[in-house]
Every structure is written in structure tokens, then in C-alpha cells.
């Protein structure tokens, strides 16, 4: 690959690192960039692109593990026995919250790839959920917050948050956005909603990446070349570094602001996509 091809890989990593955590849809942005800036056709085949956009999320996952390692580590020698029990209980809630998306994604993954991974779906969901974010923020701005600590988060609430996360399987929705909004509706504070969304990302994205890789290698019997592996590594490394900063930014942001500006951004971007891509047809 040439310089522009490697520059494109770096840009994809930056986009993944930024949009994975902000409520604007990482998958949607990657689909749009792939359409506007196609990669080297001998390296970025359609099949490889379909797994590249998912596997580079591993860089973002590692960022979550790095930032929240102490909180997520149930065997830390720096924790008391009570704190270790609380961490194990938190992991149980994470697993319960992951189950809905894991089940639906496993059975519908191929259908979604075939029918939903396109710019039309992305544009529609960007606009629709942009409106939803704005409306819900206004409606629940004075909501009664009942969950301010993870110990108050029940398994039932974790499961319902997981049901909201199922919606994010549609490209353009935003996993982080819809999950945080769902948690807010269910009575979580912004801090709890945001952190729990980060935690849910670890098994969800690991599972999605693993499923894509297994299907690619063992079901479709395809291989990954050295250049493709290098592109994956570079994009994941960039996504990791960028995600560290974005996660910390979002944690600080949600303490003082709502998601309405992101809703406006989604609507504007969705309309631009419909206009530009519609004219390109």
C-alpha cells in the first residue's frame, strides 16, 4: 500500500476511537468513509473491509480496560473483600446486560450485514435517533434519578439496559448513545449510565470481533495477508490512543452537559448524507 492508503488506515483508526464512545455511531461513520474514500482494492476487499471495521474496535476495548482496570479487576490486591464481591457483582450485571445483544447479534449478524450495512440505513438512523436523543433529553431533563451507585443497579435494570443496546445493532444508531439514553430513562445518573455503557462494550465488542473473525477464517475459509494484518494493527493502535482521550472527555462532559448537541450533529450529518449520496447515485 502507498502513503495515502496508510493515511486512510490511520484516519479510520481516529474515527473509530472518537465515534465509538460519542453518541454518533462509529459503524455509521466507517461505512460512510469507506464509501467516500475506498481503500486499496487488493487489500481492502469487500470481505476484509467487513471484518476490518469491526475488529479495529479491539483497540477501543483495550482503552476501556486501561482506563477502568482497577474498577473492573475483581482480584485486585488493592481491594478489600467487600470491594472484590462488589466487582464480581458488577461483572454479573455486565453479563446480564450483554445477553440480549449477544443473542440477537449471533442469529441476525449475516442478515444485518446483507441488508442494513449501507448509507441509506445509516442516514435514516442518524436522523431518527438524533431526534430521539433531543426529545428524550428534554423530556427527562428533570427525571427522578434513583440509581447513583452500581450497588443500586439491579439485574433487572441491567437487562433492560441491554435491551436498549440491541437497537445499536442497526448501523447508524450508536451503541454508546442508545445505551446511555436507555439507562437514563431507567433512572440511572449520567455518571452510572456512561460508565456502565463503557463496561458493556468490553464483552459486546470482543464477541462481535470474535464472531466476525471466526466466520471469515473458518466459515468462509479466507485468510488475512501480512499487509492486512499490519493495517489492522495500525488502526487498532490509533483507536486505542484516541479512545483513551475520548473516554476521559466524555466522563467529564456528561457531568455538566446533555446529549442534545450530538443529536443536532446526527440530524445534520444524516441530511448531508442523504443529499450527497443521493446526488452520487
N, C-alpha and C positions, 0 to 999 in steps of 0.2 A: 504493500500500500504506500501511497505517496503522502506528502506533508498534509494536504487537505483532508485526506482520509483519516489520518491520525488526529487532526484537529477536530474533525467531526466526532470521533470517539470520545475525545475529551469533553466536547460540548454536550454530548449525550450523558456523560457522567455527571456533569454540572447540573443539567436539567433534572436528572434522577434525584440527585442529592437535595435539590431545592424543592421540587414539586412533590416528592414522596411524603413530605411532612406538612407542607402547607395545603390547605383545603382546595386545591385547584386541579387535582388529578395528574399524577405522574404518567400513567399509561396513556392518557389522552394526549399529553404534550409529546411523548415519544412517538406516538402514531403520527401526529401532525408533522413533526420534524422529519421522520422517515419519508413522508410523502413529499415534503418541500425540498429535502436535501438527501437524495438517495445515496447510499454508500457504494463502495466498490462492488460491482455485481458478482465478481468471482469470490469475494469473501463474504459479503453481506447478501447471501442468497435469501429468498423468502423464508425458507425453513430456518436458517440460522438467525435471521432477524427476529423471528417469532420467539426464540428462546433467549436471545441476547437481551431484549427489552425486559425480560423477567429476571434472568439470572444476575444482571447487574444490581438488582435490589439487594443482593447479599452484602454489598458494600454499605448500604444504608442500614441493614440489620446489625452489622458489626458496630456501627456508630451507636446504635441504641444500647447494645451490650456494653460498650465502653463507657458511655455516659451514666448508665444506671447499673453498672456491675455490682456495686455494693448492695443496692436495694434488691436486686434480683438474685443475689447469691445466698441460698438457704443454708450453706455450710460454712459461712464466713466465721473465722476465729474471733472477729471483732464484734460479733453479735451475741447477745445473751440468749439463753434457751427460749425465752418468750419471743424474742425477735426472730429467731430461727423458725419457730412454729408459725408466726405471722407470715413469714416469707413463703413457707410451704403452702399456707392457706391462700396466699396471693397467687401462687402458681396454679392452684386448683381452680381459682376463679378465671385465670387466664385460659386454661384448657377448656373450661366450660364455655367461655366467650368465643373461643376459636371454632368449636364444633360445628355450628351452623354453616359458616363459610367453607369449612373443610369438606363437609358432606356435599353441599351443593356444587362447589367447585370441582370436586373429584368426578362427579357424574355429568356435569354440563360443560366441562372445560373445552372439549372439542367443538361443541355446538357454538359456544361463545366465540371461539377463535374464528369459526367459519362465517358467522352471521353478524357479529357485533363489533369486531375489531376493524372499524372503518371510520372515516372522517365524519360521515353523516351522524352516526351514533354519538361520536364524541361531541359534535357541535350541539346536538339536541340535549344531551345530558349536562353539558356545561351550562347551557342557558336555563334548563329546568331546575337544576339543583342550585344554580346561582340565585334564582328567585326564591326557592325554598329556604336557603340559608338566610336571606334577608328577612323574609316573612317570619320565620321561626325565631330569629334573634329579637325582632321587635315584640313578638308575642310572649316570649319567655324571658324578656329582659328583667322583669320583676318577679320571676318564678321563685318558689319556695325551695331553697337548697336544703336537702336533708342528708346528703352524703358528702362529708368533708374529710373523711379518713377512709383508708382502704378497709379497715376493720368493719366499717359500716356498710360496705359494698357486699350485698348478699349474692349467693349463687344464682338466684332467680334474676336479679338485676343484671348480673354479668351475662347471663344467657340472652336476655332481651337486647343488651348492647350488641351481642354477637349477631342477633337477627338483623339489626341495622347494618352491620358490616357486610351482610350478604349482598346488599344493594350495590356495594362497591365493586362487585364482580363485573358490573357493566362498565365498560371503558368510558371515562369522562366524569364519573361520579365523584371520585376521591375517597379512598378508604379512610384516611385520617379525618376528612371533613365530615362525612356522614356518620362516622362512629362517635366523634366528639359531640356533634349535634344530638345524636340519639342519647348519649349519656347525659347531656344537659337536660333533655326532655324528661328523663327518668329521675331527675333530682340530684345529679352529681354536681359538685362545684366544678368550675372551669379547670382548676388545677388537677383534680382527680380524673376528670374526663380526658384531659390531654395526656396525662401520664399513662393512664390505662390503655389509651389508644396506641401509645408507643410500645407498651408491653405486648399487646395483642399482635403487633406487627411481627414480632420475632418468630413465633411458630407459623403464622399465616404465610409470611414471605418465604420462610425456609421450606414449607410444604409446597408452595406454588413453584418455587425454583426446582426443588427435587422432582416434582411431578413432570415438569417440562423437560428436564434433563433425561429422566428415565425414558419417557416417550420418544425423545429424539434419538437416544443411543440404542435402546433395546427394542422399541416397538417399530420405529421407522428405520432402524438399522443404519443410521447416519453417523458420521464421525466429525470431530472438531479438529481442524488443522492447527498448526503451530501459530499461524497469523491470527486465526480466530480466537485461540486461547489467549494470545497476547492482548488482543483488543478487549476481551472480557476482563482481563486482569487490570488493564489501564482504566477502563471505565469504572470498575468496582472501586479501585483505589481513589479515584477522583470523587466518586459518590460518597465514599466513607468520609473523606476530609470535609467536603461541603456539608454533609449531613450533621457532623458534629456542631458546626456553627448554627445551622438552621434549627436544630432541636433546641439548643440553648436559647436562640432568639424567640422561638415560639412559646417556650415555657414562660419567658419574661413577658411576651406580648399578651398572652391570654389573661394575665393578672390584671390588666388595665383596659383591654380593648375587646370588642366582639368581632365576629367574622363577616360583618356587613361589607367591608371594603373588598374582601375576597369574593363575595357574592357579585358585586358590581364588576369586578375583573372577569369573572366567569362569563357573565352575560355579554360583556363587550367582546371578549375573545370568541365566544360562540357565534356571535353575529358576524364577526370578521371572517371566521372560518367558513360560514355559510356563503358569504359574499365572494370571497377569494376562490375557494374551491369550486363553488358553483360556476364561476366565470371560467375556471380552468377546464371544465368538462367539455 
